[in-house]
């Protein structure tokens, strides 16, 4: 058994300037990754990233040294950016990088058309947790995967062994605490998407852990920079990386200076070479560790490389935070639209209600829901997902009244989660009409393998453009849920171009950040992977920002933390605007609500849709009062930003659509 000792892993270094490209190669990097001036995950510094002539120059230099250059096209793409994407891919086809790093399926789809000769690497923003997703990407032509940063090395190795795809792992630098591509707070609150390289970093805010229901003691460690992930450092764990057969050791830092990066590259180069020279005698060089400590930005951690780091993975003091991009959520704004038209709308969209229980589903159906989706996160204070027998009985009863029923897979499925989800689909296999909502490409493939035909690409797949929707349709997807970060204008562009049914979340709290880290356990110096007193079962909690807004904090059955938006999205005052876009389904997020609340929300939207269909004006004030009284939560436009859309723009969009 070689344990990876037959081949050295690649040292992969970042570069945001030509100078950095040259210095990291001189320092010993085997490959370098760079980005252009747009469409990548580092967009905060205009003076960084390369122009087209510089990209060509960098590739020529790197290849002259016998090394490789990978190009990052790893942000989400809007329909308005498809032309820019095509031009960028054409340019890459001419200059010839060694791979393209991809998040959005539109990039993969168009790359196969425009520059098929360039290999594709799946960005960590594709959030790969399991072999099923890796195999799906392999079938799509991906040659390498940068897996989730929230699974341990031994699971990454098993994914490689089962898929045959090589793995690249981050080993050093700034890390997000949220699951990759599952952080939406910045996009919803500021219109600056973390999935498009413009994150305002709410994870670096000061937070206070508070109880909203129940009588639970609070820890003195429950206040501070509770989500401030320490920087990653695996310099002392090169043997573990090699033995888990990691193909490339990736250093973060495209926005760092050449002077900062080169010494880091040198230390990793030295460690890898020394280990391969004499594995049996190898020991971490203490002087080199002192060097890495001396130039650190934040305190350092191994993060999830071996196990959940708990409180050791965050630095609540904030002493070494280099920069803050924002400090608290802006006050929620709810735009009162112009739903006073006497013109009847055409076909009304399907009213879909997302619930956590059979009782909630029954309440939704009785109040007028046309479709019901069951949540499978298993939030600790809202009960487990319904048992398979109960679901089967409900589906059969609902089918007699024409109500469509779906089950939504958890947003994150590691190897354990995927095995459990596969078992659940097997249990429900007799229900041919059931809609299966998938949160990952592997989830779609598992549902197809079991011959489910009604497949939904749920919002964790981050569909923001029509090309990605088309790509998903080739995988059997029948409908998509639009990204929860799209503004109204961006959604209108999407709806003009898309060729399949689109559902939109229009009411309720949105999970703004999904964490493997448990805030509550860390505050008590406990770890959910160790012995935990399970305080999450005794009270309801929220995280309060310095502006006084309280973001509900929910804990699922796997101890993951779901940080929700402080204010529910609510499009009711602007419902006519959304309906005229041709949306196929309006989804109410009621999985945190009691059945009586579900009934109120469903009835209010059912009545509003009825009025629009009849050409009658909405009584928005009374409807909003009912919603607020039922939920007890603030209301806002969410991501839609209706204030920036004038009635004139609405008319122009209607004309364009016609």
C-alpha positions as CSV (number, residue, x, y, z in Angstrom):
1,X,0.0,0.0,0.0
2,X,1.7,3.2,-1.2
3,X,-0.3,5.7,0.8
4,X,0.2,8.3,-2.0
5,X,4.0,8.2,-1.8
6,X,4.5,7.4,-5.5
7,X,3.8,11.0,-6.6
8,X,4.2,14.3,-5.1
9,X,1.1,16.5,-4.7
10,X,1.0,19.7,-6.7
11,X,1.7,22.9,-4.9
12,X,-0.9,25.3,-6.2
13,X,-0.4,29.0,-5.5
14,X,-2.7,32.0,-6.0
15,X,-1.8,35.2,-7.8
16,X,-3.7,38.4,-8.4
17,X,-0.9,40.2,-10.3
18,X,1.8,39.4,-12.8
19,X,4.4,40.0,-10.2
20,X,2.8,37.4,-7.9
21,X,2.6,34.9,-10.8
22,X,6.4,35.2,-11.2
23,X,7.3,35.1,-7.5
24,X,5.2,32.1,-6.6
25,X,6.6,30.1,-9.5
26,X,10.1,31.1,-8.4
27,X,9.2,30.1,-4.8
28,X,8.4,26.6,-6.0
29,X,4.8,26.4,-7.0
30,X,3.9,23.7,-9.5
31,X,0.9,25.6,-10.7
32,X,-0.7,29.0,-10.2
33,X,-4.4,30.0,-10.4
34,X,-5.4,33.5,-11.5
35,X,-8.6,35.4,-12.5
36,X,-9.6,38.0,-15.0
37,X,-11.2,41.3,-14.3
38,X,-14.7,39.8,-13.9
39,X,-16.7,36.6,-13.3
40,X,-14.6,35.2,-10.5
41,X,-14.7,35.0,-6.7
42,X,-12.4,37.8,-5.8
43,X,-13.8,41.1,-6.9
44,X,-13.1,43.6,-4.1
45,X,-9.8,45.0,-5.3
46,X,-9.9,46.6,-8.8
47,X,-6.1,46.8,-8.9
48,X,-5.9,43.0,-8.7
49,X,-6.8,40.3,-11.2
50,X,-5.3,40.2,-14.7
51,X,-6.2,41.9,-18.0
52,X,-6.5,39.8,-21.1
53,X,-3.0,40.7,-22.3
54,X,-1.6,39.9,-18.8
55,X,-3.4,36.5,-18.8
56,X,-1.7,35.6,-22.1
57,X,1.7,36.8,-20.7
58,X,1.2,34.9,-17.4
59,X,0.4,31.7,-19.3
60,X,3.5,32.1,-21.6
61,X,5.7,32.7,-18.6
62,X,4.4,29.7,-16.5
63,X,4.6,27.3,-19.5
64,X,8.1,28.5,-20.2
65,X,9.0,27.3,-16.7
66,X,7.3,23.9,-17.2
67,X,4.5,24.8,-14.8
68,X,0.7,25.1,-15.1
69,X,-1.8,27.9,-14.9
70,X,-5.5,27.5,-14.0
71,X,-8.0,30.2,-14.7
72,X,-10.9,31.0,-12.3
73,X,-14.3,31.4,-13.9
74,X,-15.8,30.5,-10.6
75,X,-18.6,33.0,-9.8
76,X,-22.3,32.5,-10.6
77,X,-23.4,33.9,-13.9
78,X,-26.4,36.1,-14.7
79,X,-28.2,36.0,-18.1
80,X,-26.9,39.5,-18.7
81,X,-23.4,38.2,-18.4
82,X,-23.6,35.2,-20.9
83,X,-22.2,37.3,-23.7
84,X,-19.2,38.3,-21.5
85,X,-18.8,34.6,-20.5
86,X,-18.7,33.6,-24.2
87,X,-16.0,36.2,-25.0
88,X,-13.9,35.1,-22.0
89,X,-14.1,31.4,-23.0
90,X,-13.1,32.3,-26.6
91,X,-10.1,34.2,-25.3
92,X,-9.1,31.3,-23.1
93,X,-9.4,29.0,-26.1
94,X,-6.8,31.1,-27.8
95,X,-4.3,31.6,-24.9
96,X,-4.6,28.0,-23.5
97,X,-4.7,27.8,-19.7
98,X,-4.2,24.3,-18.3
99,X,-7.7,24.2,-16.7
100,X,-10.7,26.4,-15.9
101,X,-12.1,26.4,-12.3
102,X,-15.9,26.4,-12.5
103,X,-18.8,27.0,-10.2
104,X,-21.7,27.7,-12.5
105,X,-23.0,25.0,-14.8
106,X,-23.3,27.6,-17.6
107,X,-19.5,27.9,-17.7
108,X,-19.2,24.1,-18.0
109,X,-21.8,24.0,-20.7
110,X,-20.4,26.8,-22.8
111,X,-16.8,25.7,-22.3
112,X,-17.6,22.3,-23.9
113,X,-18.9,24.3,-26.9
114,X,-16.2,27.0,-27.2
115,X,-13.0,25.6,-25.7
116,X,-13.6,21.9,-25.2
117,X,-9.8,21.2,-25.2
118,X,-9.4,22.9,-21.8
119,X,-9.9,20.6,-18.7
120,X,-12.6,21.6,-16.2
121,X,-12.0,21.7,-12.4
122,X,-15.0,21.9,-10.1
123,X,-14.6,24.8,-7.7
124,X,-15.1,24.3,-3.9
125,X,-18.2,26.5,-4.6
126,X,-19.8,23.5,-6.2
127,X,-19.9,22.1,-2.6
128,X,-19.0,18.5,-3.3
129,X,-19.6,16.3,-0.2
130,X,-20.2,12.9,-1.7
131,X,-19.1,10.4,-4.3
132,X,-22.4,10.6,-6.1
133,X,-21.8,14.3,-6.9
134,X,-18.2,13.6,-7.9
135,X,-19.3,10.9,-10.3
136,X,-21.9,13.2,-11.8
137,X,-19.2,15.8,-12.4
138,X,-17.0,13.2,-13.9
139,X,-19.7,12.3,-16.4
140,X,-19.9,16.0,-17.3
141,X,-16.3,16.1,-18.1
142,X,-14.6,17.4,-15.0
143,X,-11.1,16.2,-14.4
144,X,-10.5,17.5,-10.9
145,X,-12.7,18.5,-7.9
146,X,-12.0,20.9,-5.0
147,X,-14.4,19.4,-2.5
148,X,-16.2,21.0,0.4
149,X,-14.0,22.5,3.1
150,X,-16.3,21.1,5.7
151,X,-15.6,17.4,5.3
152,X,-12.5,15.6,6.7
153,X,-9.6,14.3,4.6
154,X,-10.6,10.6,5.1
155,X,-14.0,11.3,3.5
156,X,-12.3,13.2,0.6
157,X,-10.1,10.2,0.0
158,X,-13.2,7.9,-0.1
159,X,-14.8,10.2,-2.7
160,X,-11.7,10.0,-4.8
161,X,-11.5,6.2,-4.5
162,X,-15.2,5.8,-5.5
163,X,-15.2,8.3,-8.3
164,X,-11.7,8.1,-9.7
165,X,-11.5,11.9,-9.9
166,X,-8.5,13.6,-8.4
167,X,-9.0,15.9,-5.4
168,X,-7.5,19.3,-4.7
169,X,-7.7,20.7,-1.2
170,X,-7.1,24.1,0.4
171,X,-4.3,23.9,2.9
172,X,-3.6,27.5,3.8
173,X,-5.3,30.9,4.1
174,X,-8.6,32.7,4.7
175,X,-11.6,30.3,5.0
176,X,-15.4,30.9,5.0
177,X,-17.2,29.5,8.0
178,X,-20.3,28.8,5.9
179,X,-20.8,25.8,3.7
180,X,-19.5,26.8,0.3
181,X,-22.1,28.5,-2.0
182,X,-24.6,28.3,0.9
183,X,-24.0,31.8,2.3
184,X,-26.8,34.2,1.1
185,X,-26.8,36.9,3.8
186,X,-24.6,39.3,1.9
187,X,-26.5,38.9,-1.3
188,X,-29.9,39.3,0.3
189,X,-29.0,42.1,2.7
190,X,-26.6,44.2,0.5
191,X,-27.1,43.0,-3.0
192,X,-23.4,41.8,-3.0
193,X,-23.4,38.1,-3.5
194,X,-20.8,35.9,-1.7
195,X,-21.3,33.6,-4.7
196,X,-20.1,36.3,-7.1
197,X,-17.0,37.4,-5.3
198,X,-18.4,40.4,-3.5
199,X,-19.2,39.2,0.0
200,X,-19.7,41.8,2.7
201,X,-18.6,39.2,5.2
202,X,-21.4,39.1,7.8
203,X,-19.5,36.2,9.3
204,X,-17.0,38.7,10.5
205,X,-19.5,40.8,12.4
206,X,-19.8,40.9,16.2
207,X,-22.7,38.7,17.2
208,X,-24.6,38.0,20.5
209,X,-26.3,34.7,21.1
210,X,-29.7,35.2,22.6
211,X,-32.7,33.1,23.6
212,X,-36.1,33.9,22.0
213,X,-38.1,31.2,23.7
214,X,-37.5,29.0,26.7
215,X,-35.4,29.5,29.9
216,X,-31.8,28.6,29.0
217,X,-28.7,29.8,30.7
218,X,-26.4,31.8,28.3
219,X,-22.6,31.4,28.2
220,X,-20.3,34.3,28.8
221,X,-18.6,33.1,25.5
222,X,-21.9,33.8,23.6
223,X,-20.9,37.2,22.5
224,X,-18.2,38.4,20.2
225,X,-17.0,37.5,16.7
226,X,-18.8,34.2,17.0
227,X,-18.5,33.2,13.3
228,X,-15.0,34.5,12.6
229,X,-13.2,31.5,11.2
230,X,-9.5,31.3,11.9
231,X,-7.2,31.0,8.9
232,X,-6.4,27.5,7.7
233,X,-2.9,26.0,8.1
234,X,-1.9,22.4,7.3
235,X,1.8,22.9,7.0
236,X,2.4,20.5,9.9
237,X,0.1,17.9,8.3
238,X,1.8,17.3,4.9
239,X,2.0,13.5,5.5
240,X,-1.7,13.3,6.2
241,X,-2.5,15.1,2.9
242,X,-0.2,12.8,1.0
243,X,-1.5,9.6,2.6
244,X,-5.1,10.7,1.8
245,X,-3.9,11.0,-1.8
246,X,-4.7,14.7,-2.3
247,X,-3.5,15.6,-5.8
248,X,-3.0,19.3,-5.2
249,X,-2.3,21.4,-2.1
250,X,-4.0,24.8,-2.7
251,X,-3.0,28.0,-1.0
252,X,-5.6,30.7,-0.7
253,X,-4.8,34.4,-1.4
254,X,-5.4,35.9,-4.8
255,X,-5.8,39.3,-3.2
256,X,-2.5,38.9,-1.3
257,X,0.7,40.6,-2.3
258,X,3.5,38.7,-3.9
259,X,5.7,39.4,-0.9
260,X,3.2,37.7,1.4
261,X,2.6,34.7,-0.9
262,X,6.1,33.7,-1.9
263,X,7.3,32.7,1.6
264,X,4.2,30.6,2.2
265,X,4.8,28.8,-1.1
266,X,8.4,28.2,-0.2
267,X,7.5,26.6,3.2
268,X,5.0,24.2,1.6
269,X,7.4,23.3,-1.2
270,X,10.1,22.6,1.4
271,X,7.8,20.4,3.5
272,X,6.6,18.3,0.6
273,X,10.1,17.8,-0.8
274,X,11.5,16.8,2.6
275,X,8.7,14.3,3.2
276,X,9.2,12.6,-0.1
277,X,13.0,12.6,0.3
278,X,12.8,10.4,3.5
279,X,9.3,9.7,4.7
280,X,10.4,7.5,7.6
281,X,12.6,10.2,9.1
282,X,10.3,13.2,8.3
283,X,9.2,15.5,11.1
284,X,7.7,19.0,10.8
285,X,10.4,21.7,10.8
286,X,9.9,23.7,14.0
287,X,11.7,26.8,12.5
288,X,9.4,26.7,9.5
289,X,6.3,26.6,11.7
290,X,7.7,29.7,13.6
291,X,8.0,31.4,10.2
292,X,4.4,30.6,9.3
293,X,3.2,31.9,12.7
294,X,5.2,35.1,12.4
295,X,3.5,36.1,9.2
296,X,0.0,34.9,10.0
297,X,-2.9,37.3,9.5
298,X,-5.4,35.6,11.9
299,X,-4.9,32.8,14.4
300,X,-4.8,29.5,12.6
301,X,-6.7,26.2,12.6
302,X,-6.9,22.9,10.8
303,X,-10.6,23.5,10.4
304,X,-12.5,20.4,9.4
305,X,-9.5,18.5,7.9
306,X,-9.6,15.9,10.7
307,X,-12.8,16.6,12.7
308,X,-15.1,19.4,13.7
309,X,-12.8,22.0,15.4
310,X,-15.5,23.4,17.6
311,X,-14.6,26.6,19.5
312,X,-11.0,26.1,18.4
313,X,-12.0,27.0,14.8
314,X,-13.1,30.5,15.6
315,X,-11.5,33.6,17.1
316,X,-14.2,35.4,19.0
317,X,-12.0,38.2,20.2
318,X,-11.6,39.7,16.7
319,X,-8.1,40.9,17.6
320,X,-6.5,39.9,14.4
321,X,-9.3,40.7,11.9
322,X,-7.6,42.7,9.2
323,X,-10.6,44.4,7.7
324,X,-14.4,44.7,8.0
325,X,-16.6,45.1,5.0
326,X,-19.8,45.7,6.9
327,X,-21.0,45.7,10.6
328,X,-24.7,44.8,10.8
329,X,-27.7,44.1,8.7
330,X,-29.5,47.2,7.3
331,X,-33.0,47.8,8.6
332,X,-35.5,45.7,6.7
333,X,-37.4,47.5,3.9
334,X,-40.7,46.5,2.6
335,X,-41.8,48.2,-0.7
336,X,-45.5,48.8,-1.1
337,X,-46.0,48.1,-4.8
338,X,-48.7,49.0,-7.3
339,X,-51.1,46.1,-7.1
340,X,-54.1,48.3,-8.0
341,X,-54.6,47.1,-11.6
342,X,-58.0,46.3,-12.9
343,X,-56.4,44.1,-15.6
344,X,-56.8,40.4,-14.8
345,X,-53.6,38.4,-14.9
346,X,-53.4,35.3,-17.1
347,X,-52.7,31.9,-15.7
348,X,-52.0,32.2,-12.0
349,X,-48.8,30.4,-10.7
350,X,-49.1,27.3,-8.6
351,X,-49.1,28.0,-4.9
352,X,-46.5,25.8,-3.2
353,X,-46.0,25.6,0.6
354,X,-42.9,24.1,2.2
355,X,-43.7,22.5,5.6
356,X,-42.1,20.3,8.2
357,X,-45.0,18.1,9.3
358,X,-48.1,16.3,8.1
359,X,-50.2,18.6,10.2
360,X,-48.6,21.6,8.5
361,X,-49.2,20.0,5.0
362,X,-52.9,19.4,5.8
363,X,-53.3,23.0,7.0
364,X,-51.7,24.2,3.8
365,X,-54.0,22.1,1.6
366,X,-57.1,23.1,3.4
367,X,-56.2,26.8,3.0
368,X,-55.7,26.4,-0.8
369,X,-52.2,25.2,-1.5
370,X,-51.8,23.4,-4.8
371,X,-48.5,21.8,-3.9
372,X,-46.8,20.9,-0.7
373,X,-43.1,20.2,-0.1
374,X,-41.8,18.4,2.9
375,X,-38.6,19.6,4.6
376,X,-36.0,16.9,5.6
377,X,-33.6,19.0,7.6
378,X,-35.0,17.8,10.9
379,X,-34.9,21.0,12.9
380,X,-34.6,20.2,16.5
381,X,-37.5,22.2,17.8
382,X,-39.8,21.4,14.9
383,X,-39.8,17.7,15.0
384,X,-38.3,15.1,12.6
385,X,-39.3,14.7,9.0
386,X,-42.5,12.6,8.7
387,X,-42.0,8.8,8.5
388,X,-42.2,7.2,5.1
389,X,-45.5,5.5,5.9
390,X,-47.1,8.8,6.9
391,X,-45.7,10.5,3.7
392,X,-47.1,7.7,1.5
393,X,-50.5,8.0,3.1
394,X,-50.5,11.8,2.7
395,X,-49.4,11.6,-1.0
396,X,-52.1,9.1,-1.9
397,X,-54.7,11.3,-0.2
398,X,-53.5,14.5,-1.8
399,X,-53.4,12.9,-5.3
400,X,-57.2,12.4,-5.1
401,X,-57.6,16.2,-4.9
402,X,-55.0,17.1,-7.4
403,X,-52.4,18.4,-4.9
404,X,-48.8,17.8,-6.0
405,X,-46.4,16.6,-3.2
406,X,-42.6,16.8,-3.1
407,X,-39.9,15.9,-0.6
408,X,-36.8,18.1,-0.4
409,X,-33.4,16.6,0.4
410,X,-31.3,18.3,3.1
411,X,-29.2,21.1,1.8
412,X,-26.0,19.2,2.7
413,X,-25.6,15.5,2.2
414,X,-22.2,14.0,3.1
415,X,-21.6,10.3,2.6
416,X,-23.8,9.5,5.6
417,X,-26.4,11.9,4.6
418,X,-26.5,10.6,1.0
419,X,-26.9,7.0,2.2
420,X,-29.8,8.1,4.4
421,X,-31.4,10.0,1.6
422,X,-31.0,7.1,-0.8
423,X,-32.8,4.9,1.8
424,X,-35.7,7.5,2.1
425,X,-36.2,7.5,-1.7
426,X,-36.2,3.7,-1.8
427,X,-38.9,3.8,0.9
428,X,-41.0,6.2,-1.1
429,X,-40.4,4.4,-4.4
430,X,-44.0,3.3,-4.9
431,X,-45.0,7.0,-5.4
432,X,-44.4,7.6,-9.1
433,X,-46.0,11.1,-9.0
434,X,-43.8,12.4,-6.1
435,X,-41.6,15.5,-6.8
436,X,-38.0,15.1,-5.6
437,X,-36.2,18.3,-4.7
438,X,-32.4,17.9,-5.0
439,X,-29.9,20.2,-3.5
440,X,-26.9,18.7,-5.3
441,X,-26.0,17.1,-8.6
442,X,-25.4,13.8,-6.8
443,X,-28.9,14.1,-5.3
444,X,-30.4,14.5,-8.8
445,X,-28.5,11.4,-10.0
446,X,-29.6,9.3,-7.0
447,X,-33.3,10.2,-7.8
448,X,-32.8,9.4,-11.5
449,X,-31.3,6.1,-10.6
450,X,-34.4,5.2,-8.7
451,X,-36.6,6.3,-11.6
452,X,-38.2,9.3,-10.2
453,X,-39.4,11.5,-13.0
454,X,-40.5,14.8,-11.4
455,X,-37.2,16.3,-10.4
456,X,-36.8,19.8,-8.9
457,X,-33.5,21.6,-8.8
458,X,-33.9,23.3,-5.4
459,X,-32.3,26.6,-4.5
460,X,-29.1,25.3,-3.0
461,X,-28.1,24.6,-6.6
462,X,-28.0,28.3,-7.2
463,X,-29.6,28.6,-10.6
464,X,-29.1,32.1,-11.8
465,X,-29.2,31.8,-15.6
466,X,-31.0,30.0,-18.4
467,X,-27.9,28.2,-19.7
468,X,-27.5,26.5,-16.3
469,X,-31.2,25.6,-16.3
470,X,-30.8,24.0,-19.8
471,X,-27.9,22.0,-18.5
472,X,-29.9,20.7,-15.6
473,X,-32.7,19.8,-18.0
474,X,-30.3,17.3,-19.7
475,X,-30.0,15.7,-16.3
476,X,-33.8,15.1,-16.0
477,X,-34.8,18.3,-14.1
478,X,-38.3,19.3,-14.8
479,X,-38.4,22.5,-12.8
480,X,-36.0,24.8,-11.0
481,X,-36.2,27.0,-8.0
482,X,-34.6,30.4,-8.8
483,X,-31.6,31.5,-6.7
484,X,-32.7,33.3,-3.5
485,X,-30.2,36.1,-4.3
486,X,-31.7,37.3,-7.5
487,X,-33.1,40.8,-7.5
488,X,-36.4,41.5,-9.3
489,X,-34.6,42.8,-12.3
490,X,-32.2,39.8,-12.5
491,X,-35.2,37.5,-12.1
492,X,-37.0,39.2,-14.9
493,X,-34.0,38.7,-17.2
494,X,-33.8,35.0,-16.2
495,X,-37.5,34.5,-16.9
496,X,-37.2,36.1,-20.3
497,X,-34.6,33.6,-21.3
498,X,-35.4,30.4,-19.4
499,X,-37.2,27.5,-21.1
500,X,-38.5,25.5,-18.2
501,X,-40.9,26.1,-15.2
502,X,-39.4,28.3,-12.5
503,X,-40.4,28.5,-8.9
504,X,-39.6,31.5,-6.7
505,X,-39.5,31.8,-2.9
506,X,-41.8,34.7,-2.1
507,X,-42.6,34.4,1.6
508,X,-40.8,33.4,4.7
509,X,-37.4,33.2,6.3
510,X,-34.4,32.2,4.1
511,X,-31.5,30.3,5.5
512,X,-28.8,33.0,5.0
513,X,-25.9,30.9,6.2
514,X,-25.5,27.1,6.7
515,X,-22.8,26.1,9.2
516,X,-21.0,22.9,10.1
517,X,-19.9,24.9,13.1
518,X,-22.2,24.8,16.1
519,X,-22.4,28.3,17.6
520,X,-24.2,27.2,20.7
521,X,-21.8,24.2,21.5
522,X,-18.8,26.4,20.9
523,X,-20.0,29.0,23.3
524,X,-20.0,26.3,26.0
525,X,-16.7,24.9,24.8
526,X,-18.5,21.7,23.7
527,X,-18.4,20.0,20.4
528,X,-21.3,18.3,18.6
529,X,-19.0,15.5,17.5
530,X,-17.9,14.9,21.1
531,X,-20.0,14.8,24.2
532,X,-22.6,17.5,23.9
533,X,-25.3,18.6,26.5
534,X,-27.6,19.4,23.6
535,X,-28.7,22.8,24.8
536,X,-30.3,23.3,21.4
537,X,-33.2,21.1,22.5
538,X,-34.1,23.3,25.5
539,X,-34.8,26.7,24.0
540,X,-35.1,28.7,20.8
541,X,-32.1,30.9,19.9
542,X,-31.2,33.8,17.6
543,X,-28.0,35.7,16.8
544,X,-28.3,39.4,17.4
545,X,-26.1,41.7,15.3
546,X,-24.9,45.1,16.5
547,X,-27.8,46.8,14.9
548,X,-30.2,44.9,17.2
549,X,-31.7,42.6,14.5
550,X,-32.2,39.0,15.6
551,X,-31.5,36.3,13.1
552,X,-33.2,33.0,14.0
553,X,-30.7,30.2,14.6
554,X,-32.0,26.7,14.0
555,X,-30.2,23.4,14.7
556,X,-30.8,20.3,12.5
557,X,-30.7,16.7,13.4
558,X,-27.0,16.5,12.2
559,X,-26.1,19.5,14.5
560,X,-25.6,21.9,11.6
561,X,-26.6,25.5,12.3
562,X,-29.0,27.3,10.0
563,X,-28.8,31.1,10.4
564,X,-31.9,32.7,8.9
565,X,-32.6,36.2,7.8
566,X,-33.8,38.5,10.5
567,X,-36.8,39.5,8.3
568,X,-39.0,37.3,6.2
569,X,-39.1,37.9,2.5
570,X,-42.6,39.0,1.6
571,X,-43.6,39.9,-2.0
572,X,-47.3,40.3,-1.3
573,X,-47.4,44.1,-1.9
574,X,-45.6,43.4,-5.2
575,X,-47.3,40.2,-6.2
576,X,-48.6,41.5,-9.5
577,X,-45.1,42.3,-10.6
578,X,-43.9,38.8,-10.0
579,X,-46.9,37.1,-11.4
580,X,-46.6,38.9,-14.7
581,X,-43.1,37.5,-15.2
582,X,-44.5,34.1,-16.1
583,X,-43.3,32.3,-12.9
584,X,-44.7,28.8,-12.6
585,X,-44.8,28.5,-8.8
586,X,-44.8,30.8,-5.8
587,X,-43.3,29.1,-2.7
588,X,-44.0,29.9,0.9
589,X,-41.3,28.9,3.3
590,X,-43.3,27.6,6.3
591,X,-41.1,24.9,7.6
592,X,-40.5,26.8,10.9
593,X,-44.2,27.6,11.4
594,X,-47.0,25.9,13.3
595,X,-49.9,24.5,11.3
596,X,-52.2,27.5,12.3
597,X,-49.6,29.9,10.9
598,X,-49.2,27.9,7.8
599,X,-53.0,28.1,7.3
600,X,-53.0,31.9,7.6
601,X,-50.1,32.4,5.2
602,X,-51.5,30.0,2.6
603,X,-55.0,31.6,2.8
604,X,-53.6,35.2,2.4
605,X,-51.7,34.3,-0.7
606,X,-54.5,32.2,-2.1
607,X,-56.9,35.1,-1.8
608,X,-54.3,37.5,-3.2
609,X,-53.8,35.3,-6.3
610,X,-57.6,35.0,-6.7
611,X,-57.9,38.8,-6.7
612,X,-55.2,39.2,-9.3
613,X,-56.7,36.6,-11.5
614,X,-60.1,38.4,-11.3
615,X,-58.5,41.9,-11.9
616,X,-59.4,43.1,-8.4
617,X,-57.1,45.3,-6.4
618,X,-55.3,43.8,-3.4
619,X,-55.9,45.0,0.2
620,X,-52.2,44.8,0.9
621,X,-52.3,46.6,4.3
622,X,-54.8,44.1,5.9
623,X,-53.0,41.1,4.3
624,X,-49.6,42.3,5.6
625,X,-51.1,42.8,9.1
626,X,-52.4,39.2,9.0
627,X,-49.0,37.9,8.0
628,X,-47.1,39.9,10.6
629,X,-49.6,38.9,13.4
630,X,-49.3,35.2,12.4
631,X,-45.5,34.9,12.2
632,X,-44.4,37.6,14.6
633,X,-41.4,38.3,12.4
634,X,-40.5,41.4,10.5
635,X,-41.1,41.6,6.7
636,X,-38.9,42.8,3.9
637,X,-38.4,42.7,0.1
638,X,-35.6,40.2,0.7
639,X,-33.3,40.1,-2.3
640,X,-35.9,41.6,-4.8
641,X,-35.2,45.3,-4.1
642,X,-38.5,46.4,-5.5
643,X,-37.7,50.0,-4.5
644,X,-35.1,50.2,-7.4
645,X,-37.7,49.1,-10.0
646,X,-40.0,51.9,-11.3
647,X,-43.4,51.3,-12.9
648,X,-41.8,52.4,-16.2
649,X,-39.2,49.7,-15.9
650,X,-41.9,47.2,-15.3
651,X,-43.7,48.2,-18.5
652,X,-40.4,48.0,-20.4
653,X,-39.9,44.4,-19.1
654,X,-43.4,43.5,-20.1
655,X,-42.8,44.8,-23.6
656,X,-39.5,43.0,-23.9
657,X,-41.1,39.7,-22.7
658,X,-43.9,40.1,-25.3
